[in-house]
Amino acid sequence: MTVLPSYITDILSLYGQNGFKAYVVGGAARDIIMGKKPHDYDIATDATPDEGIEILSAHGIKTVDLAKRHGTVVAVLDDNNIEITTFRVEGKYEDHRHPSSVLLTRNIEDDVKRRDFTMNAVYIDENGEFVDLFGGMKDIEDGVIRAVGDPSMRFEEDALRILRALRFSAVLGFTIEEKTSEALLLKKDILRDISPERITEELKKTVTGLYAPDVIRRYIDVFSVIIPELKRMEGFDQHSSYHDRDLLEHTLSVLSLLENREPDLCLAALLHDIGKPDVFVLDDMGFGHMKKHQEVSYRIALSFLEKYRFPNDEKKEIGDLVRLHDAFPETRSAVRRYLSEYSPEFMKKLSDLQRADIMSHSKKGRKRMDLLKIREDLTEEILRDNDCIKIKDLKISGDDIIGLGEKEGKKVGLILKDVFEKVIEGELKNDREELLLYVKSIL
């Protein structure tokens, strides 16, 4: 028996007092079995939406008709919104995502059969007792992801379940059961029928998982449906003394060594060298060269990010991380210029990516760690000393330039930009008197 929050047991009890059954289901039940605290709770019941609304309203609980024709209403509490869905049977799936029809039912077994994986098909009643019709509790205990019923049918119904299986494996470290794994690989191409936004949502969660490198390695053929260029990296020999593993293994090593597990950084790690096969040249001595691979990787990354409709700010951040992953400015002026374009937070992410990248090279390739330290030390000094890194940091303004006799207009901005460039390069000190003297000299 397990202990549920009082606001959940209160709702379950209300249904029970009115002759119905209601259960905590899905991820919340799985988390409870694993000893984790759920982020939110979903409820399944044999009561119809109208019956549920009547029960809840009679006890002063506000409800929202979220999708009543599909059997879902929402109980609105002070700090929590609880989705309550009537047991249902789903009709044939015609687009690998949405059922052609939904039939409400009083039978719990009908509802359980439509779930994706056994670990998500365990129900918990108001007393904290488990209803487990498909062995989900044992699969959770054993760390196994197993489809409910026929795995091919489950994936045909909803192709997104393919990525959900990979995401659960990457995040939880669970193994995908053999028949489920075979069906997943067999049905991989129906992912093309899923909207880009839904794929993006799952992919972001997947790459942040601690076990993502193992999952990507095992299911590279599935991920290559989404990012075709990944497949070329498998077994790709870089013929370089700076690398002691193939391109895919190098990339997965970078992903595994990231300290920051944010999606944008993890995706940048996955994409940072993806353009190398396009520029690879083998010289007469048998050494591989991949000049300007950063720019090619950047273009491939942007194409992927645009296809899967990433927000503009994420496209820019991921793209810039990929494009700059091999850049190591070594002078104070060069680092100031970077900080004029990128935030300290971005620079920290870039350092995290570069450190993981360097550590995934051979011993010879790890010598670049010295260059990274130079850049990081200079960044720290610049921020500590409050160096001028933005035009607004200048000790003069447009009003000062106008005060020296220049008319209002575009030229004032151009003069400010010129002054800023010289301060960034160290040609001028950010000293008010010195800057005013310079402006006077060019007016």
Backbone torsions as a table, in degrees:
resi	resn	phi	psi	omega
1	MET	NA	145.0	-180.0
2	THR	-124.7	161.2	-178.9
3	VAL	-99.8	125.1	177.8
4	LEU	-104.2	155.8	176.4
5	PRO	-59.2	148.6	-175.4
6	SER	-61.4	-36.6	-178.5
7	TYR	-68.0	-24.4	175.4
8	ILE	-79.2	-47.6	179.1
9	THR	-62.3	-32.4	177.6
10	ASP	-61.7	-44.1	179.5
11	ILE	-67.2	-45.3	179.0
12	LEU	-59.3	-40.2	-179.1
13	SER	-67.4	-38.2	178.6
14	LEU	-59.1	-43.4	177.2
15	TYR	-63.9	-43.8	179.9
16	GLY	-61.6	-39.6	-179.7
17	GLN	-66.1	-20.3	179.8
18	ASN	-103.0	16.4	173.5
19	GLY	85.8	15.1	180.0
20	PHE	-115.8	166.4	175.4
21	LYS	-107.8	140.2	177.1
22	ALA	-143.7	142.5	-173.0
23	TYR	-139.2	148.3	165.7
24	VAL	-76.5	134.1	-174.2
25	VAL	-135.6	174.0	171.4
26	GLY	70.4	-141.0	-174.9
27	GLY	-61.5	-33.5	179.8
28	ALA	-63.6	-44.7	178.6
29	ALA	-63.6	-41.7	178.9
30	ARG	-61.7	-45.8	-179.5
31	ASP	-61.2	-41.5	179.8
32	ILE	-61.2	-43.7	179.2
33	ILE	-62.6	-34.4	-179.1
34	MET	-83.8	0.6	179.0
35	GLY	81.0	18.3	179.2
36	LYS	-103.3	158.5	175.8
37	LYS	-90.5	120.7	-179.6
38	PRO	-64.7	148.4	176.0
39	HIS	-78.6	-34.2	177.7
40	ASP	-153.4	170.3	-175.5
41	TYR	-127.0	137.3	170.8
42	ASP	-115.3	147.9	-178.1
43	ILE	-123.8	140.1	172.2
44	ALA	-117.2	145.6	-174.4
45	THR	-148.4	160.1	173.9
46	ASP	-90.7	-0.9	176.1
47	ALA	-80.6	143.7	176.0
48	THR	-71.5	163.8	177.2
49	PRO	-56.4	-42.6	179.9
50	ASP	-63.9	-40.8	177.7
51	GLU	-64.3	-40.5	179.2
52	GLY	-64.9	-43.9	178.8
53	ILE	-60.9	-40.7	179.5
54	GLU	-63.4	-43.0	-179.8
55	ILE	-64.1	-48.9	-175.7
56	LEU	-68.6	-41.8	-179.0
57	SER	-64.2	-35.5	179.9
58	ALA	-64.1	-19.8	179.6
59	HIS	-110.7	20.7	173.2
60	GLY	75.1	16.8	179.5
61	ILE	-96.0	120.5	179.9
62	LYS	-70.1	143.3	179.1
63	THR	-127.5	154.5	176.2
64	VAL	-126.0	130.8	178.1
65	ASP	-79.9	91.4	-176.5
66	LEU	-73.4	-50.3	179.6
67	ALA	-159.5	67.7	-170.9
68	LYS	-60.5	-33.2	-179.2
69	ARG	-66.6	-21.4	174.4
70	HIS	-98.3	2.8	173.3
71	GLY	94.9	13.7	-173.6
72	THR	-116.3	129.9	169.1
73	VAL	-127.9	162.6	-179.2
74	VAL	-118.5	128.0	172.2
75	ALA	-88.3	120.1	-176.3
76	VAL	-97.7	109.6	177.0
77	LEU	-105.3	-179.3	-175.6
78	ASP	-57.8	-51.5	-174.7
79	ASP	-116.3	1.5	-173.6
80	ASN	-142.6	140.0	170.2
81	ASN	-109.8	122.9	-175.1
82	ILE	-110.9	119.0	175.7
83	GLU	-79.1	129.0	-179.6
84	ILE	-122.9	117.8	-172.8
85	THR	-120.3	132.6	178.0
86	THR	-71.4	142.6	174.2
87	PHE	-48.8	142.0	-177.6
88	ARG	-149.0	160.1	172.3
89	VAL	-117.5	132.4	-176.7
90	GLU	-103.7	140.5	178.7
91	GLY	-74.7	-171.1	-178.1
92	LYS	-63.6	139.0	176.2
93	TYR	-89.7	121.2	-175.7
94	GLU	-103.0	-10.5	-178.2
95	ASP	-130.1	19.6	-179.2
96	HIS	60.0	24.4	179.5
97	ARG	-151.0	-43.5	-174.5
98	HIS	-119.8	135.9	177.0
99	PRO	-72.5	146.0	179.9
100	SER	-70.3	-22.3	179.6
101	SER	-155.8	158.4	176.8
102	VAL	-130.9	124.8	179.7
103	LEU	-114.8	121.0	178.7
104	LEU	-73.7	146.7	-176.0
105	THR	-143.5	160.5	176.2
106	ARG	-97.4	-2.3	-171.6
107	ASN	-94.6	117.2	-178.4
108	ILE	-63.5	-34.6	-178.5
109	GLU	-63.7	-37.4	176.7
110	ASP	-59.3	-40.2	-178.1
111	ASP	-70.2	-41.7	-179.0
112	VAL	-63.7	-38.8	-176.5
113	LYS	-61.7	-24.0	-177.3
114	ARG	-86.7	-5.2	-179.0
115	ARG	-69.0	160.7	-175.7
116	ASP	-79.3	-55.8	-175.1
117	PHE	-127.2	151.7	-175.8
118	THR	-58.2	-33.4	-178.5
119	MET	-68.8	-16.8	176.4
120	ASN	-104.6	12.1	-176.0
121	ALA	-116.4	24.8	176.1
122	VAL	-101.4	132.8	-177.8
123	TYR	-111.9	147.9	178.8
124	ILE	-123.8	126.2	-178.2
125	ASP	-88.5	-176.7	-174.5
126	GLU	-64.0	-22.0	179.4
127	ASN	-91.0	1.8	-179.1
128	GLY	82.5	11.8	179.0
129	GLU	-87.4	146.3	-176.6
130	PHE	-94.6	140.2	169.3
131	VAL	-112.5	113.3	-171.8
132	ASP	-131.7	93.5	-174.4
133	LEU	-87.7	-14.7	-174.9
134	PHE	-126.9	20.9	175.6
135	GLY	72.1	27.4	-178.0
136	GLY	-65.0	-35.2	-177.9
137	MET	-65.2	-39.9	178.1
138	LYS	-68.2	-38.5	178.4
139	ASP	-64.6	-37.6	176.1
140	ILE	-64.8	-44.4	179.2
141	GLU	-61.2	-38.0	-178.3
142	ASP	-85.9	-6.8	-177.9
143	GLY	69.7	47.7	-175.7
144	VAL	-123.1	135.8	173.7
145	ILE	-102.9	114.3	-175.6
146	ARG	-130.5	131.2	178.4
147	ALA	-66.8	147.6	172.7
148	VAL	-75.9	120.4	-179.9
149	GLY	71.4	-139.6	-177.0
150	ASP	-77.6	114.0	-176.4
151	PRO	-62.9	-37.0	179.1
152	SER	-61.5	-40.4	178.9
153	MET	-66.3	-41.1	-179.8
154	ARG	-61.6	-40.6	-179.2
155	PHE	-75.1	-33.9	176.3
156	GLU	-63.6	-38.5	179.3
157	GLU	-62.4	-46.2	-175.9
158	ASP	-144.4	101.5	-175.6
159	ALA	-64.1	-23.2	179.9
160	LEU	-63.5	-21.3	177.9
161	ARG	-61.4	-25.4	176.2
162	ILE	-60.1	-49.2	179.7
163	LEU	-71.8	-31.2	177.3
164	ARG	-63.5	-40.4	177.4
165	ALA	-61.4	-43.6	179.3
166	LEU	-66.6	-38.5	179.1
167	ARG	-65.4	-45.3	178.1
168	PHE	-60.6	-40.3	179.6
169	SER	-65.7	-41.1	-178.6
170	ALA	-69.4	-35.6	-176.4
171	VAL	-86.6	-42.8	-175.0
172	LEU	-92.7	-19.3	-176.6
173	GLY	79.6	14.8	179.5
174	PHE	-76.7	151.6	175.7
175	THR	-90.7	138.5	176.9
176	ILE	-83.4	122.6	-177.2
177	GLU	-56.4	148.4	-168.5
178	GLU	-53.7	-52.0	-177.5
179	LYS	-67.4	-35.5	176.9
180	THR	-66.0	-40.1	178.7
181	SER	-64.1	-44.5	-179.9
182	GLU	-62.0	-43.5	-179.6
183	ALA	-66.5	-38.2	179.4
184	LEU	-59.4	-45.5	179.4
185	LEU	-69.0	-38.6	-179.0
186	LEU	-65.0	-36.6	-174.4
187	LYS	-98.0	10.6	-171.7
188	LYS	-55.6	-34.2	-173.5
189	ASP	-70.2	-17.9	179.4
190	ILE	-73.9	-5.1	172.5
191	LEU	-61.0	-23.0	-179.5
192	ARG	-65.4	-17.3	-179.2
193	ASP	-86.9	-5.3	-177.0
194	ILE	-90.7	143.9	-179.2
195	SER	-62.5	145.4	179.8
196	PRO	-55.6	-38.9	-177.5
197	GLU	-62.4	-39.9	-179.1
198	ARG	-69.8	-38.4	177.1
199	ILE	-64.4	-43.1	179.3
200	THR	-58.8	-44.3	-179.3
201	GLU	-58.8	-45.4	-179.3
202	GLU	-71.3	-40.5	-176.9
203	LEU	-63.5	-40.9	178.5
204	LYS	-58.4	-45.6	-179.5
205	LYS	-67.0	-34.8	-176.9
206	THR	-67.4	-49.5	-173.5
207	VAL	-67.8	-19.3	179.0
208	THR	-81.8	-12.5	-178.4
209	GLY	-65.9	144.7	179.5
210	LEU	-63.5	-25.9	-177.6
211	TYR	-99.9	11.0	-178.0
212	ALA	-56.8	-43.3	-179.5
213	PRO	-57.0	-41.7	179.1
214	ASP	-65.1	-40.3	-178.3
215	VAL	-68.7	-42.3	179.0
216	ILE	-63.7	-42.0	178.7
217	ARG	-60.4	-47.1	-176.3
218	ARG	-69.3	-34.7	-173.7
219	TYR	-119.5	39.5	-179.1
220	ILE	-58.6	-32.0	179.8
221	ASP	-66.2	-31.6	178.1
222	VAL	-74.3	-46.9	-179.6
223	PHE	-64.3	-27.0	-179.9
224	SER	-73.1	-15.6	172.2
225	VAL	-66.5	-33.3	-179.0
226	ILE	-87.2	-44.0	179.6
227	ILE	-125.6	88.4	-173.0
228	PRO	-56.5	-32.2	-176.2
229	GLU	-66.3	-16.8	179.3
230	LEU	-62.2	-37.1	-175.5
231	LYS	-62.4	-33.2	-179.1
232	ARG	-65.6	-23.4	-175.9
233	MET	-76.3	-22.9	-178.1
234	GLU	-66.4	120.0	178.9
235	GLY	74.7	8.0	-177.1
236	PHE	-76.5	111.9	-179.6
237	ASP	-82.9	120.9	-177.8
238	GLN	-82.5	-8.2	178.4
239	HIS	48.1	49.2	-176.7
240	SER	-135.8	137.8	177.6
241	SER	-71.3	-10.0	178.0
242	TYR	-85.6	-6.8	-178.6
243	HIS	-129.8	139.8	178.8
244	ASP	-121.4	20.5	177.1
245	ARG	-153.1	165.1	-178.9
246	ASP	-71.5	172.2	-170.8
247	LEU	-63.7	-41.1	179.5
248	LEU	-66.3	-43.8	-179.2
249	GLU	-65.7	-36.1	174.7
250	HIS	-60.9	-46.7	-178.2
251	THR	-62.4	-43.7	-179.3
252	LEU	-67.9	-30.9	175.6
253	SER	-65.7	-42.6	177.7
254	VAL	-59.5	-46.0	179.7
255	LEU	-60.0	-39.8	-176.9
256	SER	-72.4	-25.8	-175.4
257	LEU	-91.4	-3.1	179.2
258	LEU	-63.3	132.9	174.7
259	GLU	-81.4	-36.1	178.8
260	ASN	-92.4	121.9	-176.1
261	ARG	-101.9	26.0	177.8
262	GLU	-68.2	146.8	-175.9
263	PRO	-56.3	-41.0	-176.8
264	ASP	-64.0	-38.7	179.9
265	LEU	-72.1	-40.3	178.6
266	CYS	-64.7	-40.3	178.1
267	LEU	-68.1	-37.1	176.6
268	ALA	-62.7	-39.2	177.2
269	ALA	-62.1	-41.3	-179.2
270	LEU	-66.8	-30.4	-173.2
271	LEU	-103.1	-6.6	-166.0
272	HIS	-62.6	-31.5	-179.2
273	ASP	-114.7	16.5	-170.5
274	ILE	-66.8	-16.9	179.7
275	GLY	-90.1	-2.9	-176.1
276	LYS	-57.8	-43.7	-180.0
277	PRO	-58.6	-27.7	-178.8
278	ASP	-71.3	-27.0	-175.1
279	VAL	-113.6	5.6	-174.9
280	PHE	-65.2	130.5	176.0
281	VAL	-133.4	132.6	177.7
282	LEU	-103.1	120.0	-177.0
283	ASP	-82.4	179.7	-175.8
284	ASP	-65.3	-21.2	-179.7
285	MET	-89.9	-1.3	179.3
286	GLY	86.7	14.6	179.0
287	PHE	-97.9	139.6	179.5
288	GLY	-88.8	141.7	177.3
289	HIS	-129.8	136.7	-177.5
290	MET	-134.5	56.6	-176.2
291	LYS	-65.5	142.0	178.7
292	LYS	62.3	24.2	178.1
293	HIS	-65.4	-23.9	-179.5
294	GLN	-61.3	-43.6	-178.4
295	GLU	-68.8	-38.5	178.7
296	VAL	-68.1	-42.4	177.0
297	SER	-60.7	-39.3	178.7
298	TYR	-61.1	-44.5	-179.1
299	ARG	-66.3	-40.6	177.8
300	ILE	-64.3	-43.3	179.6
301	ALA	-60.5	-46.4	-179.8
302	LEU	-62.8	-39.2	178.8
303	SER	-61.9	-44.1	177.4
304	PHE	-63.3	-45.8	-176.4
305	LEU	-65.6	-34.7	177.7
306	GLU	-73.2	-41.3	179.4
307	LYS	-60.3	-38.8	-177.8
308	TYR	-98.6	17.4	165.7
309	ARG	55.8	46.5	173.2
310	PHE	-68.6	146.7	175.3
311	PRO	-59.1	154.0	-175.8
312	ASN	-58.2	-40.1	-178.8
313	ASP	-66.1	-35.3	177.9
314	GLU	-72.2	-38.6	176.7
315	LYS	-58.9	-44.1	-178.5
316	LYS	-65.8	-46.0	-176.3
317	GLU	-65.3	-48.4	180.0
318	ILE	-63.4	-44.9	179.9
319	GLY	-60.5	-44.1	-179.7
320	ASP	-67.2	-36.8	177.0
321	LEU	-62.3	-42.2	178.4
322	VAL	-65.0	-46.3	-175.3
323	ARG	-66.5	-31.9	-173.7
324	LEU	-102.4	6.3	-171.7
325	HIS	-65.1	-18.3	179.1
326	ASP	-107.4	12.3	-176.4
327	ALA	-97.1	127.5	-178.7
328	PHE	-134.3	77.9	178.3
329	PRO	-61.0	139.1	-172.1
330	GLU	-116.3	-0.7	-179.9
331	THR	-115.9	157.6	-178.6
332	ARG	-62.7	-40.8	-179.6
333	SER	-65.1	-39.8	179.7
334	ALA	-65.3	-41.2	179.3
335	VAL	-69.0	-36.4	175.3
336	ARG	-59.0	-39.8	-179.8
337	ARG	-64.3	-41.0	176.5
338	TYR	-59.2	-45.3	-177.7
339	LEU	-70.1	-19.4	175.8
340	SER	-74.8	-22.3	-177.8
341	GLU	-103.8	-29.1	-174.0
342	TYR	-126.7	146.2	-178.0
343	SER	-73.3	158.0	174.0
344	PRO	-56.5	-32.9	179.1
345	GLU	-65.7	-41.9	177.0
346	PHE	-63.9	-42.9	-179.4
347	MET	-61.8	-33.8	177.6
348	LYS	-67.7	-40.3	176.3
349	LYS	-64.1	-41.2	178.7
350	LEU	-61.4	-41.2	177.4
351	SER	-62.1	-40.9	179.8
352	ASP	-62.1	-44.7	178.4
353	LEU	-63.6	-45.5	-177.6
354	GLN	-66.8	-38.4	179.3
355	ARG	-63.6	-44.9	178.6
356	ALA	-64.7	-37.0	179.1
357	ASP	-64.8	-47.4	-179.1
358	ILE	-63.0	-42.9	-179.1
359	MET	-67.3	-15.6	179.2
360	SER	-95.3	5.6	173.3
361	HIS	-89.1	174.9	171.8
362	SER	-69.6	173.9	-179.3
363	LYS	-57.3	-38.0	179.5
364	LYS	-64.4	-40.0	-177.9
365	GLY	-72.5	-18.1	-177.4
366	ARG	-77.2	-4.2	179.3
367	LYS	-65.4	-19.0	179.6
368	ARG	-68.7	-7.0	177.6
369	MET	-59.9	-28.9	177.1
370	ASP	-65.0	-39.0	178.5
371	LEU	-66.1	-39.0	178.0
372	LEU	-63.1	-40.5	-179.6
373	LYS	-65.3	-39.0	177.3
374	ILE	-59.0	-48.0	-179.4
375	ARG	-62.4	-43.6	-178.6
376	GLU	-66.9	-39.7	178.6
377	ASP	-64.7	-43.1	179.0
378	LEU	-64.4	-40.1	177.7
379	THR	-59.6	-45.8	180.0
380	GLU	-62.0	-42.6	-179.9
381	GLU	-64.8	-44.0	-178.4
382	ILE	-61.5	-44.6	-179.6
383	LEU	-70.3	-37.8	179.6
384	ARG	-66.4	-39.4	-177.0
385	ASP	-86.2	2.3	-179.6
386	ASN	55.0	43.7	176.0
387	ASP	-58.5	154.9	175.2
388	CYS	-72.9	114.8	178.9
389	ILE	-127.1	-0.9	175.1
390	LYS	-136.6	152.8	179.2
391	ILE	-57.0	-35.4	-179.0
392	LYS	-66.8	-15.8	178.7
393	ASP	-81.3	-10.9	-179.4
394	LEU	-61.0	148.4	179.6
395	LYS	-80.4	-0.3	172.6
396	ILE	-126.3	164.4	-179.4
397	SER	-131.4	-179.6	177.1
398	GLY	-61.8	-34.7	178.8
399	ASP	-62.1	-35.9	178.3
400	ASP	-65.2	-39.2	-179.9
401	ILE	-67.2	-41.2	176.8
402	ILE	-64.1	-38.2	179.3
403	GLY	-63.9	-22.6	178.8
404	LEU	-87.3	0.7	174.3
405	GLY	117.1	-5.9	179.7
406	GLU	-79.2	138.4	178.3
407	LYS	-73.4	152.9	176.0
408	GLU	-62.1	142.7	179.1
409	GLY	150.0	-169.2	-175.5
410	LYS	-62.3	-29.9	-175.5
411	LYS	-63.9	-30.8	178.1
412	VAL	-61.2	-44.0	178.6
413	GLY	-65.1	-39.0	179.3
414	LEU	-65.4	-39.2	178.5
415	ILE	-65.3	-43.4	178.0
416	LEU	-59.6	-42.2	180.0
417	LYS	-64.2	-40.0	178.1
418	ASP	-62.4	-45.3	178.6
419	VAL	-60.8	-44.4	-179.1
420	PHE	-61.1	-44.1	-179.9
421	GLU	-59.4	-40.9	-178.9
422	LYS	-71.0	-32.2	175.7
423	VAL	-69.4	-42.9	178.5
424	ILE	-59.1	-42.7	-177.7
425	GLU	-79.0	-6.9	178.8
426	GLY	84.4	9.3	179.2
427	GLU	-76.5	-26.1	175.3
428	LEU	-128.5	146.0	171.8
429	LYS	-83.7	149.9	177.4
430	ASN	-80.7	64.5	-179.0
431	ASP	-117.9	128.8	-172.7
432	ARG	-54.7	-49.4	-177.9
433	GLU	-61.7	-44.0	-179.6
434	GLU	-64.8	-39.6	-179.4
435	LEU	-68.8	-40.1	178.0
436	LEU	-64.0	-39.1	178.3
437	LEU	-63.4	-40.5	179.7
438	TYR	-64.1	-45.3	-179.2
439	VAL	-61.7	-42.5	178.4
440	LYS	-58.1	-37.5	-175.9
441	SER	-69.6	-23.1	-177.4
442	ILE	-102.5	-9.5	178.7
443	LEU	-79.1	NA	NA
